[in-house]
Amino acid sequence: MFMKKDEKMKRRLPNLIKNPYFIISLLGIFLFSLFILHSFSTNNLILPSVQSISVFCFSVVFLFLAYILLKKSGESKKIFAIIFLVTLLFEIIIFISMPLNTDKWVDVRGYYNLALFTKEKDPLYLVQNYHRLASWNQSFCPDAKIRLEKLVENKMVLEYIKNKLQIDNPLDLSEYNFYHYSPDRAGMHPLGWILILYFFIALFGSYEIVAIMAEFILAAFLVTVVYWFLRKNTNFNNALTLTFLFILTPAFIIYSVSPLMDVPLAIFIILTLQFYSEYMQKHKKIYLFLSSLLFSVAMLIKFVSFFFFLPILIITIIKRNNIKNFLFFAIISILPLTLLSIFNYYYFLNLLSSFIFTSCSQVGPNWLYFLSHFPKEIVALFSLPILYMISVGTIKILFKKKKTEKEKIMLLYIISFLIFSFFIGQAISRLIFMFSPILLFVATNQLKSFKIRFVCFCFIISSIQLLILMILNILNV
């Protein structure tokens, strides 16, 4: 009798381990037990109002109904416009359900005010004076001058650069209400994001709501690009399902309602990777030109974009293309930045000062920090169902003896993500956010098609995860 029961248990156990409902639920209980214990010890809890929870639940139901209707109606030419509008409406409802504490928008308000400054002065003035931002202050980078001296050994060149950088003559921003914001963080990045915000403010007016709406529009466009990227690599059902599950990821919710550069950066990186892949397959110069141009814009937004030269080079090798294709891509991508630096020495000064301040913020890779923070940041980056699908998709590829070209590229994205997270991202979800849409490509390796019962389960789990993160004060940027 006991022998038969033991045999039954042995049979059930492998099926239970393979069951996504069981694994996702178990993972959720384990991770959030740890989070809740930590939050109780730090008293960092927020109890949302009944109204907030009601509006939040309505937004999730709205998203799920939109998904069902789109799935039933099938693929059409209007699908991109519909996904864009659905995402835009969802973001507005979410913003109403859990209004963020804008007093904590230190970086956001700083970039918004710099965009106002650009509108009043003009973009050329910003380019010519960007290196004079108060990021040279002692509180942020006390050893900036020493770092500059180590970087440039020649005394004549050093004095010339010091004079041009005007280290002791920061840009006067006293007329602008920066609240408690000191614009040192802006000096870490190129001025691409400020110019994008300036474009929206110039068109729609100098209001803070314009900066928020700009992020809504860019986030809705990102979701549309994610669907296009996935549809190029998988079937309609998988692309649509993963796109809607991506909308419910914590990182997307956070960065779609806080006007920061992470959303536009993700857009340009995805478009670069897809157009470059198209060029590898079809050998049409237009794709090479588009991928290079888009990557140039990404590098104008954030320096960490340079990392993607590595995966793009490896994609070239995997697809067995001539290495000259990659060299052409690299030359064309860097050409606008090089020309700006040669013909406008102010831009070179911007690059130099930003490089120095970026080095001030880097602590260097640390295994202990990475291992202790990475799991927490992953839960804030992905929803648990997507995390499960990416993990299982990766395991399937690793255990395959003969890997297809597509699977090799999936593995490349995972390895690139881990390398970047450890050496550059320092396990900070904001820095690694641009990888989240790319890793959805790996999730397509998990299932051939999504059953509606499983999709419904994913929506429920993702919603519970978001509510818990809201209570734990993680969604409040």
C-alpha positions in Angstrom: 0.0 0.0 0.0 2.7 2.5 1.0 4.9 1.4 -1.9 2.1 2.3 -4.3 1.7 5.7 -2.7 5.4 6.3 -3.0 5.4 5.4 -6.7 2.5 7.7 -7.3 4.3 10.6 -5.5 7.4 9.9 -7.6 5.3 10.2 -10.8 3.6 13.3 -9.7 6.7 15.2 -8.5 8.3 15.6 -12.0 4.9 16.8 -13.4 4.6 19.2 -10.5 8.1 20.7 -11.1 7.2 21.1 -14.8 3.9 22.8 -13.9 4.3 26.6 -14.5 1.4 27.4 -12.2 3.1 25.7 -9.3 6.6 27.1 -10.0 5.4 30.7 -10.5 3.2 30.6 -7.3 6.0 29.0 -5.2 8.6 31.6 -6.5 6.2 34.4 -5.7 5.5 33.2 -2.2 9.2 32.7 -1.4 10.4 36.1 -2.9 7.7 38.2 -1.4 7.9 36.6 2.0 11.6 37.9 2.0 10.5 41.3 0.8 7.7 41.7 3.4 10.0 40.6 6.2 12.6 43.1 5.1 10.0 45.9 4.8 8.5 45.3 8.2 12.0 45.6 9.7 12.5 48.9 7.9 8.9 50.2 8.4 8.8 51.1 4.7 5.2 50.2 4.0 2.4 52.2 2.3 -1.2 51.1 2.4 -3.0 52.2 -0.8 -6.5 53.6 -0.5 -9.6 51.6 -1.6 -10.0 54.1 -4.5 -6.4 53.5 -5.6 -6.8 49.7 -5.5 -10.2 49.9 -7.4 -8.8 52.0 -10.2 -5.7 49.8 -10.4 -7.9 46.6 -10.7 -10.0 48.4 -13.4 -6.8 49.2 -15.4 -5.8 45.5 -15.3 -9.3 44.4 -16.4 -9.2 47.0 -19.2 -5.8 45.7 -20.4 -7.0 42.1 -20.3 -10.2 42.8 -22.2 -8.2 44.7 -24.8 -5.9 41.7 -25.2 -8.9 39.3 -25.6 -10.5 41.6 -28.3 -7.2 42.0 -30.2 -6.6 38.2 -30.1 -10.1 37.4 -31.4 -10.0 40.1 -34.1 -6.6 38.7 -35.3 -3.7 40.5 -37.0 -4.5 43.6 -38.9 -2.9 46.8 -40.3 -4.4 48.8 -37.4 -2.8 46.6 -34.7 0.1 49.0 -34.1 -2.2 52.0 -33.6 -4.5 50.0 -31.3 -1.6 48.7 -29.1 -0.3 52.3 -28.9 -3.7 53.7 -27.8 -4.4 50.9 -25.4 -1.0 51.4 -23.7 -1.5 55.1 -23.5 -4.9 54.8 -21.8 -3.6 52.1 -19.5 -0.7 54.4 -18.4 -3.1 57.3 -17.7 -5.3 55.1 -15.6 -2.3 53.6 -13.7 -1.1 57.2 -13.0 -4.4 58.1 -11.5 -4.6 54.8 -9.4 -1.2 55.3 -7.8 0.0 58.9 -8.2 3.8 59.0 -7.6 5.4 61.1 -5.0 6.9 63.8 -7.3 8.8 65.3 -4.4 11.1 62.3 -4.9 11.6 63.0 -8.6 15.1 64.4 -8.2 16.5 63.5 -11.6 13.2 63.9 -13.3 12.6 67.5 -12.2 16.2 68.3 -13.0 16.0 67.2 -16.6 12.6 69.0 -16.9 14.1 72.3 -15.7 17.1 71.9 -18.0 14.6 71.4 -20.9 13.0 74.7 -19.8 16.4 76.3 -19.6 17.1 75.1 -23.2 13.8 76.5 -24.5 14.6 80.0 -23.0 18.2 80.1 -24.1 18.1 77.8 -27.3 19.6 74.3 -27.9 22.9 75.7 -29.3 23.5 77.5 -26.0 22.9 74.3 -24.1 25.4 72.4 -26.3 28.0 75.2 -25.8 27.6 75.3 -22.1 26.5 71.8 -21.0 30.0 71.0 -19.7 29.6 73.9 -17.2 26.8 72.3 -15.3 27.3 72.4 -11.5 28.3 68.7 -11.6 31.8 69.8 -10.8 30.6 70.5 -7.2 32.4 69.0 -4.3 29.4 67.0 -3.0 29.1 64.8 -6.0 32.6 64.4 -7.3 35.2 65.8 -4.9 38.2 64.4 -6.8 37.0 65.6 -10.3 40.2 67.7 -10.9 42.5 64.8 -9.8 40.7 62.4 -12.2 41.1 64.9 -15.0 44.8 65.3 -14.2 45.3 61.5 -14.3 43.4 61.3 -17.6 45.5 64.0 -19.3 49.2 63.8 -18.6 50.4 66.6 -20.9 50.4 69.9 -18.8 49.7 72.2 -21.8 46.8 70.1 -22.9 45.6 69.8 -19.3 45.6 73.6 -18.8 43.8 74.1 -22.1 41.1 71.6 -21.2 40.7 73.0 -17.6 40.2 76.5 -19.1 37.7 75.3 -21.7 35.8 73.1 -19.2 35.6 76.0 -16.8 35.7 73.8 -13.8 35.5 76.7 -11.3 32.9 78.5 -13.4 29.7 76.4 -13.3 26.6 77.3 -15.3 24.4 79.8 -13.5 21.0 78.2 -12.9 20.0 80.4 -9.9 17.0 81.8 -11.9 15.5 78.3 -12.3 13.6 76.6 -9.6 15.4 73.3 -9.2 13.8 72.5 -5.9 16.3 70.4 -4.1 17.9 69.3 -7.3 21.6 70.0 -8.1 22.1 69.2 -11.8 25.1 67.0 -11.2 23.4 63.9 -12.4 22.7 65.5 -15.8 26.5 66.0 -16.3 26.9 62.2 -16.2 25.0 61.7 -19.5 25.1 63.3 -22.9 22.4 65.9 -23.6 20.1 63.7 -25.8 17.3 63.3 -23.3 17.2 67.0 -22.5 16.9 67.8 -26.2 14.0 65.2 -26.5 12.2 66.8 -23.6 12.9 70.3 -25.1 11.2 69.1 -28.3 8.0 68.2 -26.4 8.1 71.4 -24.3 8.7 73.6 -27.4 5.6 71.9 -29.1 3.1 71.7 -26.2 4.2 74.3 -23.7 6.4 74.7 -20.6 4.3 72.6 -18.1 5.4 69.7 -15.9 2.4 67.7 -17.2 3.9 67.9 -20.7 7.1 66.1 -19.5 4.9 63.4 -18.0 2.8 63.1 -21.2 6.0 62.9 -23.2 7.0 59.8 -21.2 3.5 58.3 -21.6 3.7 58.8 -25.4 7.3 57.4 -25.6 6.3 54.4 -23.4 3.3 53.6 -25.6 5.6 53.8 -28.6 8.1 51.4 -26.8 5.3 48.8 -26.3 4.4 49.1 -30.0 8.1 48.6 -30.9 8.3 45.6 -28.6 5.3 44.0 -30.4 6.9 44.7 -33.8 10.3 43.2 -32.5 8.6 40.1 -31.2 6.3 39.7 -34.2 9.4 39.7 -36.4 10.7 36.7 -34.4 7.6 34.7 -33.4 3.9 34.1 -34.2 1.1 36.6 -33.7 -0.3 34.9 -30.5 3.1 34.8 -28.7 4.0 38.4 -29.8 0.7 39.8 -28.6 0.7 37.9 -25.3 4.2 38.7 -24.3 3.7 42.4 -25.3 0.7 42.7 -23.0 2.5 40.9 -20.2 5.4 43.3 -20.7 3.0 46.2 -20.0 2.4 44.7 -16.5 6.1 44.4 -15.6 7.1 46.6 -12.6 10.0 48.3 -14.3 7.7 49.4 -17.2 5.1 50.8 -14.8 7.8 52.8 -12.9 9.6 54.2 -16.0 6.5 54.9 -18.1 5.2 57.4 -15.6 8.4 59.0 -14.5 10.0 61.2 -17.3 13.5 59.6 -17.4 15.7 58.6 -20.3 15.4 54.8 -19.9 12.3 54.4 -22.1 13.6 56.2 -25.2 16.9 54.5 -24.7 15.2 51.1 -24.8 13.3 52.1 -28.0 16.5 53.0 -29.9 18.4 49.9 -28.7 15.6 47.5 -29.8 15.2 49.2 -33.2 19.0 49.1 -33.7 19.2 45.3 -33.0 16.3 44.5 -35.2 17.3 46.6 -38.2 20.9 45.3 -37.9 19.5 41.7 -38.0 17.4 42.7 -41.0 20.6 44.0 -42.7 22.4 40.7 -41.9 19.6 38.7 -43.6 18.6 41.0 -46.6 21.9 42.9 -47.1 20.0 46.1 -47.9 22.0 49.3 -47.2 18.9 51.1 -45.9 18.8 48.7 -42.8 22.5 49.3 -42.1 21.9 53.1 -42.3 18.9 53.0 -40.1 20.5 50.7 -37.4 23.6 53.0 -37.4 21.6 56.2 -37.1 19.4 54.8 -34.3 22.4 53.6 -32.4 24.0 57.1 -32.7 20.9 58.6 -31.1 21.1 55.9 -28.3 24.7 57.0 -27.6 23.6 60.6 -27.5 21.1 59.6 -24.7 23.3 57.4 -22.5 27.0 56.3 -22.6 26.2 52.8 -21.6 24.8 52.2 -25.1 28.4 51.6 -26.2 28.2 48.2 -24.6 25.9 47.0 -27.4 28.8 47.1 -29.8 29.8 43.7 -28.2 26.5 41.8 -28.8 26.2 43.3 -32.3 29.7 42.1 -33.2 28.8 38.6 -31.9 25.5 38.6 -33.9 27.6 39.3 -37.0 29.8 36.2 -36.2 26.8 34.0 -35.4 25.1 34.9 -38.7 28.5 34.1 -40.4 28.5 37.5 -42.1 31.6 39.4 -43.2 33.1 41.3 -40.3 33.3 44.3 -42.6 29.5 44.7 -42.1 30.1 45.3 -38.4 33.0 47.7 -39.1 30.7 49.7 -41.5 28.0 49.8 -38.8 30.5 50.9 -36.1 32.0 53.6 -38.3 28.6 55.0 -39.4 27.3 54.9 -35.8 30.3 56.8 -34.3 30.6 59.2 -37.3 28.0 61.8 -36.1 29.6 61.9 -32.6 33.0 62.2 -34.2 32.0 65.0 -36.5 30.3 66.8 -33.6 33.5 66.5 -31.6 35.7 67.7 -34.5 33.6 70.6 -35.8 32.1 71.6 -32.4 34.8 71.3 -29.7 32.1 72.0 -27.1 30.6 68.6 -27.8 34.0 67.0 -27.1 34.1 68.9 -23.8 30.6 67.5 -23.0 31.9 64.0 -23.6 35.0 64.5 -21.5 33.2 66.1 -18.5 30.4 63.4 -18.7 33.1 60.7 -18.8 34.8 62.0 -15.7 31.5 62.3 -13.7 30.4 58.8 -14.8 33.6 57.4 -13.5 32.8 59.2 -10.2 29.6 57.2 -9.8 31.1 53.8 -10.6 32.1 51.7 -7.7 33.4 48.8 -9.7 32.1 45.2 -9.8 31.5 43.6 -6.5 30.3 40.0 -6.2 28.8 40.3 -2.7 26.8 43.5 -3.7 25.7 41.8 -7.0 24.5 38.6 -5.4 22.6 40.4 -2.6 20.9 43.1 -4.9 20.4 41.3 -8.2 17.4 39.1 -7.1 15.6 42.1 -5.7 16.2 44.2 -8.8 15.1 41.3 -11.0 11.8 41.1 -9.2 11.4 44.9 -9.7 12.4 44.5 -13.3 10.2 41.6 -14.6 6.9 40.1 -13.7 7.1 36.6 -12.2 5.5 34.9 -15.2 7.9 36.5 -17.7 10.8 35.7 -15.3 9.7 32.1 -15.3 9.4 32.0 -19.2 12.8 33.6 -19.7 14.4 31.1 -17.2 12.8 28.0 -18.7 13.6 29.2 -22.2 17.3 29.7 -21.3 17.5 26.3 -19.6 16.0 24.6 -22.7 18.7 26.2 -24.9 21.5 25.3 -22.5 20.6 21.6 -22.5 20.3 21.4 -26.3 23.3 19.9 -28.0 22.7 21.5 -31.4 21.6 25.1 -31.1 19.9 27.0 -34.0 21.1 30.4 -35.0 18.1 31.9 -33.3 18.8 30.1 -30.0 22.5 31.2 -30.1 21.3 34.8 -30.3 18.9 34.2 -27.4 21.8 32.9 -25.3 23.9 35.9 -26.4 21.2 38.3 -25.0 21.1 36.4 -21.7 25.0 36.4 -21.3 25.2 40.1 -22.4 22.5 40.9 -19.8 24.4 39.2 -17.0 27.8 40.7 -18.0 26.3 44.2 -18.2 24.5 43.8 -14.9 27.6 42.8 -13.1 30.3 45.0 -14.6 28.2 48.1 -15.6 24.6 48.0 -14.3 25.7 47.0 -10.8 22.4 45.2 -10.4 20.4 48.4 -10.6 17.0 47.9 -12.4 17.1 51.4 -13.9 20.4 50.7 -15.7 19.4 47.2 -16.9 15.8 48.2 -17.9 16.8 48.5 -21.6 17.4 44.7 -21.6 13.9 43.8 -20.4 12.2 44.0 -23.9 15.1 42.2 -25.5 14.9 39.3 -23.1 11.2 38.8 -24.1 12.8 37.3 -27.3 14.1 34.4 -25.0 10.7 33.9 -23.5 9.4 33.0 -27.0 11.4 29.8 -26.7 9.3 28.6 -23.8 5.9 27.9 -25.3 4.6 27.3 -28.9 1.3 29.0 -28.0 -0.3 30.5 -25.0 -3.6 29.1 -23.7 -6.1 31.6 -22.4 -6.2 30.0 -18.9 -2.4 30.4 -18.5 -2.6 34.1 -19.8 -5.3 34.8 -17.3 -3.2 33.3 -14.5 -0.2 35.4 -15.7 -2.3 38.6 -15.6 -3.5 37.8 -12.0 0.0 37.0 -10.7 1.5 40.1 -12.4 -1.3 42.3 -10.8 -0.7 40.8 -7.3 3.0 41.4 -7.8 2.4 45.1 -8.7 0.1 45.6 -5.7 2.6 44.1 -3.3 5.4 46.2 -4.7 3.1 49.3 -4.4 2.5 48.4 -0.7 6.3 47.8 -0.2 6.8 51.3 -1.6 9.0 50.0 -4.5 6.7 51.4 -7.3 6.8 54.8 -5.7 9.8 56.3 -7.6 
